[in-house]
Amino acid sequence: MKKKVHLVLGSGGARGIAHIAVIEELEKEGYEIIEVIGCSMGAVVGGIYAAGHLSEYKKWLISLSRKGVFDLLDFTFTKQGFVKGEKLFAKHLEVTGKENIEEFRIPFTAVATDMKNHEEVHFKSGDLYKALRASVSIPGFFVPVVEDNRVLVDGGVLNPLPINLVNKKEDAIIVAVNLNGKSLAVFDKKPEPDRIDEMQKWFENLLPDSIMGRREKKPELEPRQESFSLLELMDSSFSFTQDRLTNLMIEVYKPDKLIEIPRNSSGMFDFDQAKKILEIGKKAYQKGMNSTGEES
């Protein structure tokens, strides 16, 4: 009899590609995934897996170049966000086709946040891509999804690692994948000089220097102090909140196995680094699944 798993996939941008490696390793080792619950990029990978299209999605991700990633972002400039997201999810739809969550063989839940009504939203049925588009809408970056008297943004605002939503079976274990694990020194190296952050450049060119500029060092009297650009502040503040919420979720709803992807292993938008992130995911899987402690 196969070992059964409730799989919880957290938010964390491009590091979510590691979720694919975790799923592949679980299946390789004979586990049967009987439920998937995902937030943000965890919802994207989990939903596409539950729909039966993970191999096509993985192939597409591996093919992406840095320019290809940038070309998928339909930039806009509104008071609600900088990226519409329509172009990106049209490509997702092209890769896998139209899917309805209630028709999946594996039960699936995508988590989003309703800013208007101050509550979590759990997508367990309906159009997969509407659910995913809502779940990944990082506040201030993606334009939110507005429908049915709701303003939907990234599920990570309230629940970046939704372990509490698992409907646990007695003969199954809970495996949670945290994409915001402790940073490791091995990943602390200077970026390659030819890897220009196109999004940062776009923001800097769009807004006045007084609002958006490159980091500027303070005078020599304060050599260690730095100013942050708007994009850096948005990313950092959202990440800090996610860290605190994730730690609380792990502490209160202890999973049987916790797989942690180091926060500094890749950037939020490094989708062109799929092969590297997949390898990181495999190593993290082995470490997490082989950690001490009894499976319940």
C-alpha positions as a LaTeX table, in Angstrom:
\begin{tabular}{lrrr}
\hline
Residue & $x$ (\AA) & $y$ (\AA) & $z$ (\AA) \\
\hline
Met1 & 0.00 & 0.00 & 0.00 \\
Lys2 & 1.33 & 3.45 & $-0.94$ \\
Lys3 & 2.17 & 5.93 & 1.78 \\
Lys4 & $-0.29$ & 8.82 & 1.65 \\
Val5 & 0.51 & 12.53 & 1.82 \\
His6 & $-1.38$ & 15.77 & 2.37 \\
Leu7 & 0.86 & 18.27 & 0.56 \\
Val8 & 0.97 & 21.94 & 1.59 \\
Leu9 & 2.85 & 24.26 & $-0.77$ \\
Gly10 & 3.83 & 27.74 & 0.40 \\
Ser11 & 4.33 & 31.09 & $-1.30$ \\
Gly12 & 7.67 & 32.53 & $-2.39$ \\
Gly13 & 7.83 & 33.51 & $-6.04$ \\
Ala14 & 10.25 & 31.68 & $-8.34$ \\
Arg15 & 11.45 & 29.51 & $-5.46$ \\
Gly16 & 8.11 & 27.76 & $-5.94$ \\
Ile17 & 9.68 & 25.89 & $-8.85$ \\
Ala18 & 11.19 & 23.76 & $-6.07$ \\
His19 & 7.66 & 22.48 & $-5.39$ \\
Ile20 & 7.90 & 20.57 & $-8.66$ \\
Ala21 & 11.01 & 18.73 & $-7.48$ \\
Val22 & 9.32 & 17.87 & $-4.17$ \\
Ile23 & 6.30 & 16.40 & $-5.96$ \\
Glu24 & 8.51 & 14.38 & $-8.29$ \\
Glu25 & 10.57 & 13.01 & $-5.40$ \\
Leu26 & 7.48 & 12.09 & $-3.40$ \\
Glu27 & 6.10 & 10.11 & $-6.31$ \\
Lys28 & 9.46 & 8.53 & $-7.02$ \\
Glu29 & 9.61 & 7.26 & $-3.43$ \\
Gly30 & 6.15 & 5.72 & $-3.64$ \\
Tyr31 & 4.03 & 8.33 & $-1.87$ \\
Glu32 & 0.46 & 8.94 & $-2.97$ \\
Ile33 & $-0.53$ & 12.60 & $-2.79$ \\
Ile34 & $-4.17$ & 12.63 & $-1.69$ \\
Glu35 & $-4.63$ & 16.38 & $-1.18$ \\
Val36 & $-2.87$ & 19.56 & $-2.28$ \\
Ile37 & $-3.28$ & 22.95 & $-0.63$ \\
Gly38 & $-1.31$ & 25.87 & $-2.06$ \\
Cys39 & $-0.74$ & 29.58 & $-1.66$ \\
Ser40 & 0.57 & 31.89 & $-4.38$ \\
Met41 & 3.26 & 30.03 & $-6.37$ \\
Gly42 & 2.40 & 26.98 & $-4.27$ \\
Ala43 & $-1.14$ & 27.23 & $-5.61$ \\
Val44 & 0.13 & 27.50 & $-9.19$ \\
Val45 & 2.33 & 24.40 & $-9.01$ \\
Gly46 & $-0.15$ & 22.47 & $-6.85$ \\
Gly47 & $-3.11$ & 23.31 & $-9.07$ \\
Ile48 & $-1.34$ & 22.42 & $-12.28$ \\
Tyr49 & $-0.16$ & 19.16 & $-10.70$ \\
Ala50 & $-3.66$ & 18.28 & $-9.48$ \\
Ala51 & $-4.95$ & 19.01 & $-12.99$ \\
Gly52 & $-2.44$ & 16.54 & $-14.45$ \\
His53 & $-0.23$ & 18.96 & $-16.39$ \\
Leu54 & 2.91 & 19.26 & $-14.29$ \\
Ser55 & 5.26 & 17.78 & $-16.90$ \\
Glu56 & 4.18 & 20.31 & $-19.55$ \\
Tyr57 & 4.48 & 23.16 & $-17.08$ \\
Lys58 & 7.95 & 22.07 & $-15.98$ \\
Lys59 & 9.09 & 21.84 & $-19.60$ \\
Trp60 & 7.87 & 25.38 & $-20.26$ \\
Leu61 & 9.57 & 26.78 & $-17.14$ \\
Ile62 & 12.90 & 25.21 & $-18.07$ \\
Ser63 & 12.66 & 26.86 & $-21.50$ \\
Leu64 & 12.26 & 30.38 & $-20.08$ \\
Ser65 & 15.05 & 32.92 & $-20.55$ \\
Arg66 & 15.44 & 36.13 & $-18.54$ \\
Lys67 & 14.01 & 38.07 & $-21.46$ \\
Gly68 & 11.19 & 35.56 & $-21.76$ \\
Val69 & 10.20 & 36.15 & $-18.14$ \\
Phe70 & 10.22 & 39.91 & $-18.62$ \\
Asp71 & 8.16 & 39.65 & $-21.81$ \\
Leu72 & 5.38 & 37.87 & $-19.90$ \\
Leu73 & 4.81 & 40.87 & $-17.64$ \\
Asp74 & 2.20 & 43.25 & $-19.02$ \\
Phe75 & 3.30 & 46.40 & $-17.22$ \\
Thr76 & 0.79 & 49.07 & $-16.42$ \\
Phe77 & 0.74 & 52.02 & $-14.05$ \\
Thr78 & $-2.36$ & 52.19 & $-11.91$ \\
Lys79 & $-3.03$ & 52.93 & $-8.25$ \\
Gln80 & $-3.66$ & 49.20 & $-7.70$ \\
Gly81 & $-0.55$ & 47.60 & $-9.18$ \\
Phe82 & 2.19 & 47.59 & $-11.82$ \\
Val83 & 1.46 & 44.31 & $-13.64$ \\
Lys84 & $-1.93$ & 43.26 & $-15.02$ \\
Gly85 & $-1.09$ & 39.53 & $-15.06$ \\
Glu86 & $-3.33$ & 38.74 & $-18.03$ \\
Lys87 & $-0.44$ & 37.94 & $-20.37$ \\
Leu88 & 1.22 & 35.63 & $-17.84$ \\
Phe89 & $-1.89$ & 33.58 & $-17.14$ \\
Ala90 & $-2.89$ & 33.46 & $-20.79$ \\
Lys91 & 0.39 & 31.59 & $-21.26$ \\
His92 & $-0.43$ & 29.27 & $-18.36$ \\
Leu93 & $-3.78$ & 28.57 & $-20.00$ \\
Glu94 & $-2.04$ & 27.89 & $-23.30$ \\
Val95 & 0.27 & 25.36 & $-21.64$ \\
Thr96 & $-2.40$ & 23.33 & $-19.86$ \\
Gly97 & $-5.82$ & 24.25 & $-21.23$ \\
Lys98 & $-8.97$ & 25.27 & $-19.33$ \\
Glu99 & $-9.48$ & 23.36 & $-16.06$ \\
Asn100 & $-12.13$ & 23.27 & $-13.34$ \\
Ile101 & $-10.94$ & 22.47 & $-9.82$ \\
Glu102 & $-13.89$ & 20.23 & $-8.88$ \\
Glu103 & $-13.02$ & 17.88 & $-11.73$ \\
Phe104 & $-9.51$ & 17.09 & $-10.44$ \\
Arg105 & $-8.65$ & 13.58 & $-9.34$ \\
Ile106 & $-6.76$ & 15.03 & $-6.38$ \\
Pro107 & $-8.61$ & 17.47 & $-4.08$ \\
Phe108 & $-7.07$ & 20.92 & $-4.41$ \\
Thr109 & $-7.40$ & 24.23 & $-2.54$ \\
Ala110 & $-5.91$ & 27.58 & $-3.59$ \\
Val111 & $-5.67$ & 30.32 & $-0.95$ \\
Ala112 & $-6.19$ & 34.01 & $-1.68$ \\
Thr113 & $-6.95$ & 37.06 & 0.48 \\
Asp114 & $-10.03$ & 39.27 & 0.18 \\
Met115 & $-8.85$ & 42.77 & 1.06 \\
Lys116 & $-12.34$ & 44.26 & 1.01 \\
Asn117 & $-13.89$ & 41.80 & 3.47 \\
His118 & $-10.71$ & 41.12 & 5.47 \\
Glu119 & $-10.75$ & 37.34 & 5.10 \\
Glu120 & $-9.12$ & 34.33 & 3.48 \\
Val121 & $-10.70$ & 32.89 & 0.36 \\
His122 & $-10.36$ & 29.17 & $-0.34$ \\
Phe123 & $-10.89$ & 28.09 & $-3.94$ \\
Lys124 & $-12.03$ & 24.43 & $-4.00$ \\
Ser125 & $-14.07$ & 24.63 & $-7.21$ \\
Gly126 & $-14.47$ & 26.75 & $-10.30$ \\
Asp127 & $-12.01$ & 28.00 & $-12.92$ \\
Leu128 & $-8.46$ & 27.04 & $-11.94$ \\
Tyr129 & $-6.87$ & 30.09 & $-13.53$ \\
Lys130 & $-9.15$ & 32.59 & $-11.84$ \\
Ala131 & $-8.14$ & 30.97 & $-8.54$ \\
Leu132 & $-4.43$ & 31.04 & $-9.38$ \\
Arg133 & $-4.54$ & 34.61 & $-10.68$ \\
Ala134 & $-6.05$ & 35.70 & $-7.37$ \\
Ser135 & $-3.68$ & 33.64 & $-5.22$ \\
Val136 & $-0.50$ & 35.13 & $-6.74$ \\
Ser137 & $-1.51$ & 38.80 & $-6.76$ \\
Ile138 & 1.27 & 40.34 & $-4.67$ \\
Pro139 & $-0.20$ & 43.59 & $-3.26$ \\
Gly140 & 1.15 & 46.67 & $-4.98$ \\
Phe141 & 2.77 & 44.65 & $-7.75$ \\
Phe142 & $-0.01$ & 42.70 & $-9.48$ \\
Val143 & $-3.36$ & 44.35 & $-10.11$ \\
Pro144 & $-5.82$ & 42.55 & $-7.79$ \\
Val145 & $-8.70$ & 40.40 & $-9.02$ \\
Val146 & $-12.00$ & 42.21 & $-8.46$ \\
Glu147 & $-15.18$ & 40.14 & $-8.64$ \\
Asp148 & $-18.30$ & 39.26 & $-6.63$ \\
Asn149 & $-17.81$ & 42.20 & $-4.27$ \\
Arg150 & $-14.30$ & 40.98 & $-3.42$ \\
Val151 & $-10.81$ & 42.41 & $-3.99$ \\
Leu152 & $-8.53$ & 39.38 & $-4.16$ \\
Val153 & $-4.77$ & 39.43 & $-3.61$ \\
Asp154 & $-1.97$ & 37.02 & $-2.69$ \\
Gly155 & $-2.95$ & 34.40 & $-0.12$ \\
Gly156 & 0.38 & 35.01 & 1.60 \\
Val157 & $-1.01$ & 38.21 & 3.11 \\
Leu158 & $-2.86$ & 36.08 & 5.68 \\
Asn159 & $-1.71$ & 32.49 & 5.24 \\
Pro160 & 1.56 & 31.85 & 3.33 \\
Leu161 & 1.76 & 28.18 & 4.42 \\
Pro162 & $-1.85$ & 26.99 & 4.94 \\
Ile163 & $-1.24$ & 23.85 & 7.00 \\
Asn164 & $-4.38$ & 24.56 & 9.02 \\
Leu165 & $-6.59$ & 23.78 & 6.02 \\
Val166 & $-5.55$ & 20.12 & 5.82 \\
Asn167 & $-8.36$ & 17.62 & 6.35 \\
Lys168 & $-6.00$ & 14.98 & 7.69 \\
Lys169 & $-6.66$ & 11.27 & 7.22 \\
Glu170 & $-5.45$ & 8.83 & 9.88 \\
Asp171 & $-3.29$ & 6.88 & 7.43 \\
Ala172 & $-1.60$ & 9.94 & 5.89 \\
Ile173 & 1.14 & 12.40 & 6.82 \\
Ile174 & 1.33 & 16.14 & 6.26 \\
Val175 & 4.29 & 17.36 & 4.21 \\
Ala176 & 4.70 & 21.15 & 4.12 \\
Val177 & 7.09 & 23.05 & 1.83 \\
Asn178 & 8.24 & 26.43 & 3.13 \\
Leu179 & 9.82 & 28.59 & 0.42 \\
Asn180 & 11.07 & 31.15 & 2.93 \\
Gly181 & 13.45 & 29.00 & 4.94 \\
Lys182 & 16.55 & 30.22 & 6.72 \\
Ser183 & 19.11 & 31.80 & 4.40 \\
Leu184 & 22.31 & 29.81 & 3.83 \\
Ala185 & 25.79 & 31.26 & 3.37 \\
Val186 & 26.35 & 29.09 & 0.28 \\
Phe187 & 23.85 & 31.28 & $-1.60$ \\
Asp188 & 25.30 & 34.58 & $-0.38$ \\
Lys189 & 27.27 & 35.58 & $-3.46$ \\
Lys190 & 27.27 & 38.63 & $-5.66$ \\
Pro191 & 24.97 & 38.45 & $-8.70$ \\
Glu192 & 26.54 & 37.95 & $-12.10$ \\
Pro193 & 27.36 & 41.32 & $-13.67$ \\
Asp194 & 25.41 & 40.56 & $-16.88$ \\
Arg195 & 22.19 & 39.69 & $-15.02$ \\
Ile196 & 20.41 & 43.05 & $-14.99$ \\
Asp197 & 17.20 & 43.25 & $-12.99$ \\
Glu198 & 14.90 & 44.49 & $-15.77$ \\
Met199 & 11.98 & 45.11 & $-13.43$ \\
Gln200 & 14.05 & 47.30 & $-11.11$ \\
Lys201 & 15.27 & 49.23 & $-14.14$ \\
Trp202 & 11.72 & 49.66 & $-15.40$ \\
Phe203 & 10.55 & 51.05 & $-12.06$ \\
Glu204 & 13.49 & 53.43 & $-11.86$ \\
Asn205 & 12.87 & 54.79 & $-15.35$ \\
Leu206 & 9.15 & 55.18 & $-14.73$ \\
Leu207 & 9.18 & 57.13 & $-11.47$ \\
Pro208 & 11.03 & 60.28 & $-10.40$ \\
Asp209 & 14.40 & 59.83 & $-8.74$ \\
Ser210 & 12.99 & 61.29 & $-5.54$ \\
Ile211 & 10.56 & 58.37 & $-5.30$ \\
Met212 & 12.35 & 55.50 & $-6.99$ \\
Gly213 & 16.09 & 55.29 & $-7.34$ \\
Arg214 & 18.93 & 52.89 & $-6.99$ \\
Arg215 & 20.26 & 52.31 & $-3.52$ \\
Glu216 & 22.37 & 55.24 & $-2.47$ \\
Lys217 & 24.95 & 55.04 & 0.26 \\
Lys218 & 24.70 & 57.58 & 3.03 \\
Pro219 & 27.60 & 59.97 & 3.68 \\
Glu220 & 30.82 & 58.56 & 5.06 \\
Leu221 & 29.75 & 59.43 & 8.59 \\
Glu222 & 27.08 & 56.70 & 8.27 \\
Pro223 & 28.72 & 54.13 & 5.96 \\
Arg224 & 26.52 & 51.21 & 6.97 \\
Gln225 & 23.18 & 52.88 & 6.36 \\
Glu226 & 21.47 & 52.52 & 3.00 \\
Ser227 & 18.23 & 53.74 & 1.49 \\
Phe228 & 15.89 & 51.29 & $-0.22$ \\
Ser229 & 14.00 & 51.66 & $-3.47$ \\
Leu230 & 10.22 & 51.29 & $-3.55$ \\
Leu231 & 10.48 & 47.82 & $-5.12$ \\
Glu232 & 12.93 & 46.68 & $-2.46$ \\
Leu233 & 10.74 & 48.00 & 0.33 \\
Met234 & 7.66 & 46.28 & $-1.11$ \\
Asp235 & 9.46 & 42.96 & $-1.44$ \\
Ser236 & 11.15 & 43.12 & 1.96 \\
Ser237 & 8.10 & 44.20 & 3.96 \\
Phe238 & 5.91 & 41.52 & 2.36 \\
Ser239 & 8.61 & 38.90 & 2.98 \\
Phe240 & 9.04 & 39.84 & 6.65 \\
Thr241 & 5.31 & 39.49 & 7.25 \\
Gln242 & 5.25 & 36.13 & 5.49 \\
Asp243 & 8.16 & 34.91 & 7.61 \\
Arg244 & 6.37 & 35.69 & 10.86 \\
Leu245 & 3.08 & 34.14 & 9.72 \\
Thr246 & 4.82 & 31.04 & 8.38 \\
Asn247 & 6.73 & 30.47 & 11.61 \\
Leu248 & 3.53 & 30.77 & 13.63 \\
Met249 & 1.72 & 28.34 & 11.33 \\
Ile250 & 4.50 & 25.76 & 11.62 \\
Glu251 & 4.59 & 26.14 & 15.40 \\
Val252 & 0.84 & 25.76 & 15.89 \\
Tyr253 & 0.02 & 23.22 & 13.13 \\
Lys254 & 3.15 & 21.09 & 13.17 \\
Pro255 & 3.52 & 19.16 & 9.89 \\
Asp256 & 4.91 & 15.62 & 9.99 \\
Lys257 & 7.64 & 16.63 & 7.55 \\
Leu258 & 8.86 & 20.14 & 6.81 \\
Ile259 & 10.85 & 20.86 & 3.67 \\
Glu260 & 12.53 & 24.28 & 3.68 \\
Ile261 & 13.88 & 26.13 & 0.67 \\
Pro262 & 16.40 & 28.82 & 1.72 \\
Arg263 & 15.05 & 32.32 & 1.15 \\
Asn264 & 18.28 & 33.49 & $-0.49$ \\
Ser265 & 18.52 & 30.51 & $-2.89$ \\
Ser266 & 16.89 & 32.58 & $-5.66$ \\
Gly267 & 15.12 & 35.87 & $-6.22$ \\
Met268 & 11.36 & 36.37 & $-6.32$ \\
Phe269 & 11.35 & 36.67 & $-10.13$ \\
Asp270 & 14.21 & 34.32 & $-11.13$ \\
Phe271 & 11.97 & 32.05 & $-13.20$ \\
Asp272 & 14.73 & 31.69 & $-15.78$ \\
Gln273 & 16.71 & 29.75 & $-13.17$ \\
Ala274 & 14.37 & 26.73 & $-13.17$ \\
Lys275 & 17.04 & 24.03 & $-13.45$ \\
Lys276 & 19.01 & 25.43 & $-10.53$ \\
Ile277 & 15.90 & 25.79 & $-8.36$ \\
Leu278 & 14.79 & 22.23 & $-9.17$ \\
Glu279 & 18.11 & 20.91 & $-7.90$ \\
Ile280 & 17.77 & 22.98 & $-4.74$ \\
Gly281 & 14.32 & 21.48 & $-4.29$ \\
Lys282 & 15.64 & 17.93 & $-4.57$ \\
Lys283 & 18.31 & 18.52 & $-1.94$ \\
Ala284 & 15.85 & 20.21 & 0.40 \\
Tyr285 & 13.47 & 17.27 & $-0.04$ \\
Gln286 & 16.10 & 14.77 & 1.02 \\
Lys287 & 17.04 & 16.86 & 4.05 \\
Gly288 & 13.46 & 17.43 & 5.13 \\
Met289 & 12.13 & 13.93 & 4.61 \\
Asn290 & 15.13 & 12.34 & 6.28 \\
Ser291 & 15.05 & 14.60 & 9.32 \\
Thr292 & 14.65 & 13.05 & 12.75 \\
Gly293 & 11.17 & 12.52 & 14.09 \\
Glu294 & 8.46 & 9.97 & 13.65 \\
Glu295 & 5.88 & 10.18 & 10.92 \\
Ser296 & 2.38 & 10.04 & 12.35 \\
\hline
\end{tabular}
